[in-house]
C-alpha cells in the first residue's frame, strides 16, 4: 500500500485552473481557491471576543452559501424565506459595508426544500471582474462585480432537487461547471463564462440508479478538479456512482459504482489519492456510508482495480473533510470529531462533540476550524494528538463553511457576516 501511495504522489495535483491565484489573497470558490479548504494565512485568529471582531454585517434573508472573496469584495447569496426572491450581496472586505444588494431572480412559485436547507445554499465562484451565482434549478447568473450589472442569466436548466439546491459553482478556464442532481435526471453541464451558453452537457449513467428508491437518486455534490498524469479531470461523486470527467468535453473517463442515496460532501485529494464519502447505504447491520480512497489514474469501470481502501462511517455525511499531511479531519453525523490516517482509513483519534457540525472544516497554519449549528467555532491543533486550542461562540447558527485569508476569518451565521482578526 505504501509503495502505491508514493507512486501516486507524482501522478495527481490539484488542477491549475486559470482563475486560481494565491489562496491567501483571494478565496474564489467553496472551500477556497483550490477547493481544498487549506488557507495560506500565517497568523489567523484562534481565540476571539468582541474586541477582535473587525466588523459584523447583517445579511437579510436566509442562505448557507459560503463567502467568496476577490480584491476588496466579499460576495454571498441569500434568499427570502419562501425562496421567491434570490439576492446576491457584496460586502466591502475592509469596512463591512454593503456595496451591492442585487435582486437576481424573482419567482411566482417555489420548489421544495428540506427544513435544514436554504434556497441559497450553493456557493458562488468569483474571478477578476465577475461573480457567478447559482441557485440550482432556480437559476444561474453572471454579475459584473464593479457595477453590479447582471451580464447573463440561465434559467432553462432544471432538475427536481426535492430538498432544495446544494451544489456549488466550479470555474474551469472559460467554463462555468454546474451539477444538477435530481430525482428525475442527473447531469453535469458546462456554460460559456462570457454569455452563459451551453458548451457541453453529460448525464450520469442510468443503470446504477435503477436499484435505488427514487427519493435517494438526488445528490448535492460539488466537483473537484485534479490533474492526473498531465490530464485535467473533474471528480464527481453522485448518489450511486462516482465519475471522473474530462472538463473540456464532459466525456466520462472512469467510474465506480458505490453508494445508494443522497450524497452531499464533495471529493478531496492529497498525495495522488482521491477520497470520497458516499451517501446513505444499508445492510443487515443498519444504515451507513463509506469513506473511500481511490487511485484516480484508471479508465472505464475501476470498481475492482483502483479502490485502495474503504471505511464504514455513520450515514449521510454533510461536511466535507479536510486533509493535510496524510491526516483526514471531520465531524460525522453522530457528532464524533475524527482524525483518520489517510494511508489506511484507521482512526487516529476521535472525540464526542456536544453540537452538530454541518459546515466543512477549514485548515490554516497548523490548525483546524470546525463550525457548529449552535454558533460555536472549535479550533484544534492539527496532528495525531487531539488538542483543543479554543472554543469560540458567535451569535446565531453556522451552516456555511468559513473563509480564511489575509489573516482574517470570514464566518457567515444565519443573520450576520463576520470578519474576525487576531488581537
MARTI-14129 format. One record per residue (C-alpha): residue number from 1; residue in three letters; x, y, z. Coordinates in nm, 2 decimals. Layout:
N
NUM|ALA|X|Y|Z
...
END
This chain:
423
1|UNK|0.00|0.00|0.00
2|UNK|0.27|0.25|0.09
3|UNK|0.46|0.19|-0.24
4|UNK|0.13|0.25|-0.42
5|UNK|0.08|0.59|-0.24
6|UNK|0.44|0.70|-0.31
7|UNK|0.39|0.63|-0.68
8|UNK|0.06|0.82|-0.68
9|UNK|0.21|1.13|-0.53
10|UNK|0.37|1.20|-0.86
11|UNK|0.06|1.15|-1.06
12|UNK|-0.20|1.38|-0.92
13|UNK|-0.21|1.75|-0.83
14|UNK|-0.49|2.00|-0.79
15|UNK|-0.57|2.12|-1.14
16|UNK|-0.42|2.45|-1.24
17|UNK|-0.73|2.65|-1.30
18|UNK|-0.69|2.98|-1.48
19|UNK|-0.90|3.15|-1.22
20|UNK|-0.69|3.04|-0.92
21|UNK|-0.42|3.26|-0.76
22|UNK|-0.26|3.28|-0.42
23|UNK|-0.52|3.15|-0.17
24|UNK|-0.41|3.39|0.10
25|UNK|-0.50|3.69|-0.13
26|UNK|-0.84|3.56|-0.25
27|UNK|-1.09|3.29|-0.18
28|UNK|-1.27|3.22|-0.50
29|UNK|-1.47|2.90|-0.45
30|UNK|-1.64|2.68|-0.19
31|UNK|-1.36|2.57|0.03
32|UNK|-1.12|2.82|-0.12
33|UNK|-0.95|2.90|-0.45
34|UNK|-0.80|2.54|-0.47
35|UNK|-1.13|2.38|-0.33
36|UNK|-0.92|2.21|-0.06
37|UNK|-1.02|2.42|0.25
38|UNK|-0.65|2.50|0.31
39|UNK|-0.56|2.86|0.38
40|UNK|-0.21|3.01|0.34
41|UNK|-0.26|3.26|0.62
42|UNK|0.02|3.25|0.87
43|UNK|-0.15|3.44|1.16
44|UNK|-0.52|3.36|1.16
45|UNK|-0.73|3.43|1.47
46|UNK|-0.76|3.14|1.71
47|UNK|-0.94|3.29|2.01
48|UNK|-1.17|3.60|1.99
49|UNK|-1.43|3.81|2.16
50|UNK|-1.59|4.15|2.07
51|UNK|-1.25|4.32|2.07
52|UNK|-1.12|4.15|1.76
53|UNK|-1.43|4.14|1.55
54|UNK|-1.33|4.38|1.27
55|UNK|-1.69|4.41|1.16
56|UNK|-2.03|4.24|1.17
57|UNK|-2.27|4.29|0.88
58|UNK|-2.64|4.19|0.89
59|UNK|-2.74|3.98|0.58
60|UNK|-3.11|3.97|0.51
61|UNK|-3.29|3.65|0.42
62|UNK|-3.16|3.30|0.46
63|UNK|-2.87|3.13|0.29
64|UNK|-2.60|2.88|0.37
65|UNK|-2.36|2.97|0.08
66|UNK|-2.01|3.05|0.18
67|UNK|-1.84|3.39|0.13
68|UNK|-1.61|3.42|-0.17
69|UNK|-1.35|3.70|-0.20
70|UNK|-1.17|3.88|-0.47
71|UNK|-0.98|4.20|-0.41
72|UNK|-1.18|4.42|-0.17
73|UNK|-1.51|4.24|-0.24
74|UNK|-1.69|3.96|-0.04
75|UNK|-1.98|3.80|-0.22
76|UNK|-2.25|3.57|-0.10
77|UNK|-2.60|3.47|-0.20
78|UNK|-2.92|3.48|0.01
79|UNK|-3.29|3.42|-0.04
80|UNK|-3.63|3.52|0.11
81|UNK|-3.77|3.26|0.34
82|UNK|-4.02|3.14|0.07
83|UNK|-3.75|3.12|-0.20
84|UNK|-3.93|3.37|-0.43
85|UNK|-3.66|3.64|-0.41
86|UNK|-3.30|3.54|-0.47
87|UNK|-3.03|3.80|-0.40
88|UNK|-2.65|3.84|-0.44
89|UNK|-2.49|4.06|-0.17
90|UNK|-2.14|4.22|-0.19
91|UNK|-1.97|4.35|0.12
92|UNK|-1.65|4.56|0.14
93|UNK|-1.37|4.35|0.29
94|UNK|-1.22|4.64|0.48
95|UNK|-1.53|4.81|0.63
96|UNK|-1.81|4.55|0.61
97|UNK|-2.03|4.80|0.43
98|UNK|-2.28|4.66|0.17
99|UNK|-2.16|4.76|-0.18
100|UNK|-2.43|4.57|-0.38
101|UNK|-2.75|4.41|-0.29
102|UNK|-2.89|4.27|-0.61
103|UNK|-3.22|4.10|-0.68
104|UNK|-3.10|3.84|-0.92
105|UNK|-3.42|3.63|-0.97
106|UNK|-3.78|3.66|-0.86
107|UNK|-4.02|3.37|-0.89
108|UNK|-4.40|3.34|-0.85
109|UNK|-4.38|2.98|-0.73
110|UNK|-4.12|2.79|-0.53
111|UNK|-3.96|2.45|-0.52
112|UNK|-3.95|2.21|-0.23
113|UNK|-3.66|2.20|0.01
114|UNK|-3.55|2.03|0.33
115|UNK|-3.61|2.22|0.66
116|UNK|-3.24|2.24|0.72
117|UNK|-3.15|2.36|0.37
118|UNK|-3.19|2.71|0.22
119|UNK|-3.27|2.83|-0.13
120|UNK|-2.93|2.99|-0.14
121|UNK|-2.70|2.71|-0.03
122|UNK|-2.48|2.68|-0.34
123|UNK|-2.16|2.88|-0.30
124|UNK|-2.07|3.13|-0.58
125|UNK|-1.74|3.15|-0.77
126|UNK|-1.56|3.47|-0.83
127|UNK|-1.28|3.60|-1.06
128|UNK|-1.14|3.93|-1.16
129|UNK|-1.44|4.14|-1.27
130|UNK|-1.72|3.87|-1.24
131|UNK|-1.90|3.66|-0.99
132|UNK|-2.11|3.36|-1.08
133|UNK|-2.41|3.30|-0.85
134|UNK|-2.61|2.98|-0.86
135|UNK|-2.94|2.87|-0.71
136|UNK|-2.97|2.53|-0.86
137|UNK|-3.29|2.49|-1.08
138|UNK|-3.39|2.84|-0.97
139|UNK|-3.13|3.00|-1.19
140|UNK|-2.76|3.09|-1.25
141|UNK|-2.63|3.44|-1.32
142|UNK|-2.30|3.62|-1.41
143|UNK|-2.27|3.96|-1.24
144|UNK|-2.02|4.24|-1.32
145|UNK|-1.85|4.29|-0.98
146|UNK|-1.78|4.66|-1.03
147|UNK|-2.11|4.79|-1.15
148|UNK|-2.34|4.52|-1.01
149|UNK|-2.49|4.47|-1.36
150|UNK|-2.62|4.12|-1.44
151|UNK|-2.43|4.02|-1.75
152|UNK|-2.63|3.70|-1.83
153|UNK|-2.87|3.46|-1.67
154|UNK|-2.95|3.09|-1.72
155|UNK|-3.30|2.96|-1.61
156|UNK|-3.36|2.67|-1.85
157|UNK|-3.15|2.40|-1.68
158|UNK|-3.37|2.21|-1.44
159|UNK|-3.39|1.90|-1.21
160|UNK|-3.62|1.81|-0.93
161|UNK|-3.40|1.87|-0.62
162|UNK|-3.67|1.76|-0.38
163|UNK|-3.48|1.90|-0.08
164|UNK|-3.35|2.22|-0.24
165|UNK|-3.03|2.31|-0.42
166|UNK|-2.68|2.24|-0.28
167|UNK|-2.41|2.20|-0.55
168|UNK|-2.16|2.49|-0.57
169|UNK|-2.00|2.65|-0.88
170|UNK|-1.67|2.55|-1.04
171|UNK|-1.48|2.77|-1.28
172|UNK|-1.25|2.60|-1.52
173|UNK|-1.07|2.80|-1.79
174|UNK|-1.36|2.97|-1.99
175|UNK|-1.63|2.74|-1.84
176|UNK|-1.88|2.76|-1.55
177|UNK|-1.94|2.40|-1.45
178|UNK|-2.25|2.30|-1.26
179|UNK|-2.42|1.99|-1.12
180|UNK|-2.79|1.92|-1.14
181|UNK|-2.86|1.60|-0.94
182|UNK|-3.23|1.54|-0.90
183|UNK|-3.47|1.25|-0.87
184|UNK|-3.58|1.30|-1.23
185|UNK|-3.24|1.35|-1.40
186|UNK|-2.87|1.39|-1.31
187|UNK|-2.62|1.58|-1.53
188|UNK|-2.32|1.80|-1.52
189|UNK|-2.31|2.09|-1.76
190|UNK|-2.05|2.35|-1.87
191|UNK|-2.16|2.70|-1.97
192|UNK|-1.96|2.96|-2.15
193|UNK|-1.84|3.22|-1.90
194|UNK|-1.90|3.51|-2.14
195|UNK|-2.26|3.45|-2.23
196|UNK|-2.40|3.16|-2.03
197|UNK|-2.45|2.94|-2.34
198|UNK|-2.42|2.56|-2.30
199|UNK|-2.08|2.42|-2.41
200|UNK|-2.15|2.06|-2.31
201|UNK|-2.39|1.85|-2.10
202|UNK|-2.33|1.50|-1.98
203|UNK|-2.58|1.27|-1.80
204|UNK|-2.47|1.02|-1.54
205|UNK|-2.52|0.65|-1.63
206|UNK|-2.87|0.54|-1.56
207|UNK|-2.80|0.17|-1.47
208|UNK|-2.65|0.22|-1.12
209|UNK|-2.96|0.42|-1.02
210|UNK|-3.22|0.15|-1.11
211|UNK|-3.18|-0.03|-0.78
212|UNK|-3.22|0.29|-0.57
213|UNK|-3.55|0.42|-0.44
214|UNK|-3.63|0.74|-0.64
215|UNK|-3.61|0.96|-0.34
216|UNK|-3.24|0.86|-0.30
217|UNK|-3.13|0.93|-0.65
218|UNK|-3.06|1.30|-0.58
219|UNK|-2.72|1.45|-0.47
220|UNK|-2.58|1.78|-0.37
221|UNK|-2.21|1.75|-0.46
222|UNK|-1.95|2.00|-0.58
223|UNK|-1.69|1.86|-0.83
224|UNK|-1.32|1.85|-0.76
225|UNK|-1.07|1.94|-1.03
226|UNK|-0.75|1.74|-1.03
227|UNK|-0.47|1.67|-1.28
228|UNK|-0.36|1.30|-1.33
229|UNK|-0.06|1.22|-1.55
230|UNK|-0.08|1.57|-1.70
231|UNK|-0.45|1.53|-1.78
232|UNK|-0.72|1.75|-1.61
233|UNK|-1.02|1.57|-1.46
234|UNK|-1.33|1.67|-1.28
235|UNK|-1.41|1.42|-1.00
236|UNK|-1.78|1.40|-0.90
237|UNK|-1.95|1.16|-0.66
238|UNK|-2.32|1.11|-0.72
239|UNK|-2.55|0.91|-0.50
240|UNK|-2.49|0.58|-0.69
241|UNK|-2.18|0.63|-0.90
242|UNK|-1.85|0.82|-0.88
243|UNK|-1.73|0.96|-1.20
244|UNK|-1.42|1.13|-1.35
245|UNK|-1.49|1.36|-1.65
246|UNK|-1.28|1.55|-1.90
247|UNK|-1.36|1.91|-1.82
248|UNK|-1.31|2.03|-2.17
249|UNK|-1.56|1.79|-2.33
250|UNK|-1.77|1.64|-2.05
251|UNK|-1.67|1.29|-2.16
252|UNK|-1.66|1.02|-1.89
253|UNK|-1.31|0.89|-1.81
254|UNK|-1.38|0.64|-1.53
255|UNK|-1.65|0.54|-1.29
256|UNK|-1.70|0.35|-0.96
257|UNK|-2.05|0.22|-0.87
258|UNK|-2.08|0.28|-0.50
259|UNK|-2.34|0.44|-0.26
260|UNK|-2.71|0.44|-0.26
261|UNK|-2.86|0.77|-0.17
262|UNK|-2.83|1.15|-0.14
263|UNK|-2.45|1.23|-0.15
264|UNK|-2.36|1.57|-0.01
265|UNK|-1.99|1.60|0.07
266|UNK|-1.75|1.67|-0.21
267|UNK|-1.44|1.47|-0.30
268|UNK|-1.10|1.58|-0.16
269|UNK|-0.74|1.48|-0.26
270|UNK|-0.38|1.47|-0.14
271|UNK|-0.06|1.29|-0.24
272|UNK|-0.21|1.13|-0.55
273|UNK|-0.52|0.98|-0.39
274|UNK|-0.88|1.10|-0.42
275|UNK|-1.12|1.04|-0.13
276|UNK|-1.50|1.02|-0.13
277|UNK|-1.78|0.98|0.12
278|UNK|-2.08|0.80|-0.02
279|UNK|-2.44|0.87|0.06
280|UNK|-2.68|0.67|0.26
281|UNK|-2.63|0.29|0.24
282|UNK|-2.80|0.00|0.43
283|UNK|-2.72|-0.37|0.51
284|UNK|-2.82|-0.62|0.78
285|UNK|-2.62|-0.42|1.04
286|UNK|-2.81|-0.10|0.97
287|UNK|-2.75|0.22|0.78
288|UNK|-2.41|0.36|0.70
289|UNK|-2.19|0.54|0.45
290|UNK|-1.84|0.47|0.32
291|UNK|-1.52|0.67|0.31
292|UNK|-1.31|0.56|0.02
293|UNK|-0.96|0.61|-0.11
294|UNK|-0.91|0.58|-0.49
295|UNK|-0.63|0.58|-0.73
296|UNK|-0.77|0.82|-1.00
297|UNK|-0.54|0.71|-1.29
298|UNK|-0.77|0.45|-1.44
299|UNK|-1.02|0.44|-1.73
300|UNK|-1.36|0.27|-1.76
301|UNK|-1.51|0.09|-1.46
302|UNK|-1.25|0.08|-1.19
303|UNK|-1.45|-0.07|-0.91
304|UNK|-1.22|-0.37|-0.87
305|UNK|-0.89|-0.22|-0.96
306|UNK|-0.84|0.13|-0.81
307|UNK|-1.01|0.14|-0.47
308|UNK|-0.72|0.14|-0.22
309|UNK|-0.93|0.11|0.09
310|UNK|-1.28|0.18|0.22
311|UNK|-1.41|0.25|0.57
312|UNK|-1.76|0.23|0.72
313|UNK|-1.87|0.56|0.86
314|UNK|-2.20|0.70|1.00
315|UNK|-2.46|0.76|0.73
316|UNK|-2.53|1.07|0.54
317|UNK|-2.21|1.28|0.59
318|UNK|-2.28|1.65|0.53
319|UNK|-1.95|1.82|0.59
320|UNK|-1.66|1.77|0.35
321|UNK|-1.34|1.66|0.54
322|UNK|-1.02|1.85|0.52
323|UNK|-0.69|1.65|0.46
324|UNK|-0.34|1.78|0.55
325|UNK|-0.01|1.59|0.58
326|UNK|-0.18|1.25|0.55
327|UNK|-0.45|1.31|0.81
328|UNK|-0.82|1.35|0.74
329|UNK|-1.02|1.57|0.98
330|UNK|-1.40|1.57|1.01
331|UNK|-1.71|1.56|1.24
332|UNK|-1.96|1.29|1.14
333|UNK|-2.33|1.29|1.18
334|UNK|-2.31|1.13|1.52
335|UNK|-2.12|1.43|1.65
336|UNK|-1.78|1.25|1.66
337|UNK|-1.48|1.46|1.57
338|UNK|-1.23|1.23|1.40
339|UNK|-0.88|1.23|1.27
340|UNK|-0.82|0.95|1.02
341|UNK|-0.50|0.81|0.88
342|UNK|-0.53|0.87|0.50
343|UNK|-0.30|0.58|0.42
344|UNK|-0.53|0.31|0.56
345|UNK|-0.85|0.46|0.68
346|UNK|-0.78|0.39|1.05
347|UNK|-0.89|0.63|1.32
348|UNK|-0.60|0.81|1.48
349|UNK|-0.83|0.97|1.75
350|UNK|-1.19|1.06|1.80
351|UNK|-1.38|1.29|2.04
352|UNK|-1.75|1.33|2.11
353|UNK|-1.88|1.68|2.05
354|UNK|-2.18|1.85|2.20
355|UNK|-2.32|2.00|1.89
356|UNK|-2.39|1.92|1.52
357|UNK|-2.12|2.04|1.28
358|UNK|-2.26|2.06|0.92
359|UNK|-2.02|2.33|0.79
360|UNK|-1.70|2.19|0.64
361|UNK|-1.38|2.23|0.84
362|UNK|-1.10|2.46|0.73
363|UNK|-0.72|2.44|0.78
364|UNK|-0.48|2.74|0.85
365|UNK|-0.13|2.75|1.00
366|UNK|-0.14|2.41|1.16
367|UNK|-0.49|2.45|1.30
368|UNK|-0.84|2.31|1.20
369|UNK|-1.15|2.52|1.24
370|UNK|-1.49|2.35|1.30
371|UNK|-1.81|2.55|1.30
372|UNK|-2.13|2.42|1.46
373|UNK|-2.50|2.49|1.40
374|UNK|-2.51|2.65|1.75
375|UNK|-2.26|2.92|1.65
376|UNK|-1.95|2.76|1.81
377|UNK|-1.61|2.76|1.64
378|UNK|-1.38|2.50|1.78
379|UNK|-1.02|2.53|1.69
380|UNK|-0.78|2.23|1.73
381|UNK|-0.42|2.17|1.67
382|UNK|-0.36|1.96|1.36
383|UNK|-0.19|1.63|1.43
384|UNK|-0.20|1.28|1.58
385|UNK|-0.29|1.41|1.93
386|UNK|-0.63|1.56|2.00
387|UNK|-0.57|1.91|2.13
388|UNK|-0.84|2.18|2.15
389|UNK|-0.69|2.53|2.13
390|UNK|-1.01|2.74|2.16
391|UNK|-1.39|2.72|2.18
392|UNK|-1.54|3.04|2.05
393|UNK|-1.90|3.15|2.03
394|UNK|-2.09|3.37|1.79
395|UNK|-2.45|3.48|1.79
396|UNK|-2.68|3.25|1.59
397|UNK|-2.62|2.94|1.38
398|UNK|-2.34|2.85|1.15
399|UNK|-2.42|2.64|0.84
400|UNK|-2.18|2.80|0.59
401|UNK|-1.82|2.70|0.56
402|UNK|-1.59|2.98|0.66
403|UNK|-1.32|3.15|0.45
404|UNK|-0.97|3.22|0.59
405|UNK|-0.75|3.47|0.41
406|UNK|-0.53|3.77|0.48
407|UNK|-0.50|3.65|0.85
408|UNK|-0.88|3.71|0.88
409|UNK|-1.16|3.47|0.93
410|UNK|-1.49|3.53|0.74
411|UNK|-1.78|3.35|0.91
412|UNK|-2.14|3.36|0.80
413|UNK|-2.41|3.29|1.06
414|UNK|-2.78|3.27|1.00
415|UNK|-2.80|3.65|1.05
416|UNK|-2.46|3.81|1.01
417|UNK|-2.13|3.80|0.81
418|UNK|-1.83|3.84|1.04
419|UNK|-1.47|3.94|0.98
420|UNK|-1.25|3.84|1.27
421|UNK|-0.88|3.93|1.32
422|UNK|-0.61|3.85|1.57
423|UNK|-0.59|4.05|1.89
END
